[in-house]
Amino acid sequence: MTNFVELDRLTALETLRLVRGAAVAAAGDADGKGIWDRPTPCAGWNLLDLLGHMTAQNHGFAAAARGEGGLPARWRVPDITADPVRAYAESVAATVVPFAEAGGGDREFVLPELGLALPGRVAVSFHFLDLAVHAWDLARTLAVEVQLPSTVWESALQVARRVPTGEQTRGRDGFFAPVRPTPGRATPLTETLALLGRSPDWSPEPSGTR
């Protein structure tokens, strides 16, 4: 059986590495803001917006693991402008213990955005998938390579194939973007990206394909 708790931890650490890299790059900017203003593969979100979303999701899923997922405040996107790296690092740390304790079993996680409760092992697999794709989002935005083993993308693809395609989970107000056509000779990564509405050719440059 796939250990999604461990995959989630591994992927979270990679997102944190990328976020710390963004901070190093931001320190070299004249005003320190250029990196955080960059567009991302998530339509309408710049890098700071994406990081705010990821921070909120980490705290929300951690709360769900503690039995507090039904409280709207646990999912609220915080203002992370003052110190994006610290805010995100704290959100990653917040998931470790509750996921280890409840993420591999049948205890229900209440997920308001999906309008349902799921067994912990399923909920963590969704969180892992979201993190994995956002790791790619971060890397593309920063024009660097995401450093995750092939087993991560193989497992992410397993989960992506199970994500519903209805309006509740897709589109502007959904949890994931609409499905794109799968490219020829797809890899687990590129098929996962297509299933979650990403183009592997996306670039932050104006000429890039979104």
GIPEBEL-V104548 format. One record per helix or strand of 3 or more residues. SS is the DSSP state (2 for helix, 1 for strand). FROM is the first residue (numbers start at 1). TO is the last residue. If there is no record, write none. Layout:
ss: (SS & SS)
from: (FROM & FROM)
to: (TO & TO)
//
This chain:
ss: (2 & 2 & 2 & 2 & 1 & 1 & 2 & 2 & 2)
from: (4 & 47 & 72 & 84 & 108 & 116 & 120 & 150 & 188)
to: (27 & 65 & 75 & 102 & 111 & 119 & 142 & 160 & 195)
//
